[in-house]
Structures are given as structure tokens and as C-alpha cells.
Amino acid sequence: MRDTGGSRCHNRANAMSQAKMFKDCSQVTGVVLSKMDSTAKGGMAISIQAELGLPVKYVGEGEKIEDLKRFDAYVEDIFRFLEISSS
């Protein structure tokens, strides 16, 4: 049986719905992407940022609190790596 992406679409809609409800009932100011090292679901954080105006603040690169890294520093590291790789 071929995966048509229906479950992924449902998961995206569910994540956005949960984010909207959480924002409506709290004073959330940003998103923490806690499992960046082991999941491809990180794209929802970008969608939540775009639709709800909540910036991605931290990225988790492991399972410990020490593995949280500021998102802007994470992006800088990616660009630095790409610059070195293209040299």
C-alpha cells in the first residue's frame, strides 16, 4: 500500500491546531524545537512561526537540557559549515 501523505497532513493540521490553542491560552513567546537530532518534524516549527508569529528560539541537538542551543546560533553554524564546504 502506498503512502499518500494523508497521515502526515493530519499530523501537520494537529500540530498547528495544538499550537494555536496553546498560544490562545498562554503567554507563549516562541517555539523550542526539542528533537532536532532525531526527527524530520522540525518543519512544523517554521510553519508555526509563519502562521502564528512565534519565533523559533531554541533547537535541541540531544536529550539533555545542555543540548539546547539558541536557534540563531544554530543557523549561523549551518551557514558557516556551508561556507567552509564550498571553499
Secondary structure, 3 states (H helix, E strand, C coil): CCCCCHHHHHHHHHHHHHHHHHHHHCCCCCEEECCCCCCCCCHHHHHHHHHHCCCEEEEECCCCHHHEEEHHHHHHHHHHHHHHHHC
